[in-house]
Amino acid sequence: MFQPADRLSLVQEYYFSRKLKEVAQLNAQGMDIISLAIGSPDMPPSPQTIEKLCEVAHLPNAHGYQPTMGTPELRQAMANFYQKWYGVDLDPKTEIQPLIGSKEGILHVTLAFCNPGDKVLVPNPGYPTYTSLSKILGAQIVNYNLREDNGWQPDFDELEKMDLSGVKLMWTNYPNMPTGGNARRETYERLVQFAKAHDIVVVNDNPYSFILNEHPMSLLQVEGAKDCCIEFNSMSKSHNMPGWRVGMLATNKTFVSWILKVKSNIDSGTFRGIQLAAAEAYNTNTLEWHREANIQVYRRRRDIAEQIMTTLGCTFDPHQVGMFLWGKIPEKYKNVEDLTERVLHEARVFITPGFIFGSNGERYIRISLCAKDEKVKEALQRIQAVEW
């Protein structure tokens, strides 16, 4: 009999993949579920971005294979972006690698730096893909704690007491998802010190720095960070382009060359029209438009999401940033799904239970701001109509 590879026993189907099937069944029964669960921006990219894509798509010579390392235009635009918004100088030829999204970057970086059995530090709570892809590739997961009373920042005293032998990578994510904890200069400085002291490559996933955040930061702003750290960035959130699958990583040229060796054996480059349209989005003034529009739109939705949290009896940090709202559930609920399943079946609103991000998220819920204003308002009305 045919059998799957052993690695499949180490992971489950992605939570949202499973849960959305249930939501689809409920909708088929006429339930009309409002989803406030997934962080997929519902607004379009700038008109200039779409126009550039169409313009290039009409060119007869634009449809062949593209360089895996990315077009010069896109790499230069990414370098300009980092200089303009973070004040970080990057060599577009050697210190930038375009990606087909951050998930691809997690795969490639792990393949480039970890042998089977090597350890990786993964935040708890944290993005589930840090864990699942590491398991699939045979790395050992070593969780480190993020806690509300520490602003969801790493506890470096606790980290120093851990057994760090065999650790090759440390995944970080600031501004943080799912908690909304913002980037801090002192955290970034400590991360660079930690990386150098223990010969661990720190990888900071940084796609949320422009959402409800007036002071975007980069780990690479810290002196010496480029020598021992890698930073991911993405157009999915800042430019409303999640389906375009355009991301990047920035680091030193040696690390880039190792990652490119992996990537070049896996894909054959992104469509030229997407790359040049992405460069257009980076190079024009569209980011100012996006940043202001996104802050205004997400601010309106966030105000409503806060009312939802309050109605459910949840507490939250009003200073969190990003496109989600993270809140702690009342003590009367034994577990988080006692609340989220009631919200789904009684109020017909789909919100995310925090346990999918790790054990430190078991008493929390996450509300996405990626739904039209009228839908978020309707979700609030439905929830207010239920006795909690």
MOTA-V60814 format. One line per field, one symbol per residue. psi: psi as a letter, one per 40 degrees, with the letter a starting at -180 (. if undefined). Layout:
psi->???
This chain:
psi->iiiiidddeeiihhddddddddddddddeedghhhfdighheiiiidddddddddddehdeeeaiihdeiiddddddddddddddefhhhhddeehhiifidddddddddddehiheiihhhihiihdddddddddeeihhhiihhidefffiigdddddeihehehdihhighiiheeehiihdddddddddddddefhhhhhhfeeeehfheghiidedhhedddeihhiiiedddeffdedghaiihaidddddddddddeedifiihddddddddddddaeddddddddddddddddddddddddddeeiiiheeiiafihhihiidehdidedddddddddefhhihhedeeideedfiihhiefiiddddddddddddeih.
